Amino acid sequence: MKRSNESRIFRGSLISLCLSLVLLPLMIYLREIGIYIQFGTPPPFIGHKLIEYILIVNVVISLCFIIKSRSLKSIMVLAGVFVLLARSIFYSFPNPLWETEVTTLVSPDDSIKYLVVETGVGQLYKLSESGLYMTFITTLRTDDGYQPFANDAYKIDWLSSEQFVIHYAFDVSSEEMNKEVTVQLE
């Protein structure tokens, strides 16, 4: 009975490890070409960073069930913690310094949704129809982490569903919307 359970755990861990090792590079490749996998629409969503972190943790846990040596398990756990911390610092900076604000923009004909995610720097994404992924469009630069969308300091001139101009304030002291970004999807 005990041998049977160990065999099932080993097979399950191996399958879980293989799936994670396929999905993780795929998500990293998609991120590099500007496509971000997510579950649900912000703010109550499970974002692409969290999914990657879960896959990394799954790799470490699966390897811990597969590997018998305690010292190798310890090394795997330390390596996993190091990778998570390094990715968190590298990809999240300056997220720990500013609160994340998400603003949804909807085209005039309600056919396309866009998201502005502000974490010190604003990033504009096009949300897929299913809501399972979003495509990076552009970065909206401001002064010292100012969040113009969270503060309603923006205006949009819609030329079409896929072409518009965003006017926004660059900093908190500016009363006029002195920055402009033209968006045209291909």
HELIX and SHEET records of a PDB file:
HELIX    1   1 LYS A    2  GLU A   32  1                                  31    
HELIX    2   2 HIS A   48  ILE A   66  1                                  19    
HELIX    3   3 ARG A   70  SER A   92  1                                  23    
HELIX    4   4 ASN A   95  LEU A   97  5                                   3    
SHEET    1   A 5 ILE A  35  ILE A  37  0                                        
SHEET    2   A 5 TYR A 133  LEU A 140 -1                                        
SHEET    3   A 5 GLY A 122  LEU A 127 -1                                        
SHEET    4   A 5 LYS A 113  GLU A 118 -1                                        
SHEET    5   A 5 GLU A 101  VAL A 106 -1                                        
SHEET    1   B 3 TYR A 154  SER A 160  0                                        
SHEET    2   B 3 GLN A 163  TYR A 168 -1                                        
SHEET    3   B 3 LYS A 179  GLN A 184 -1                                        
END                                                                             
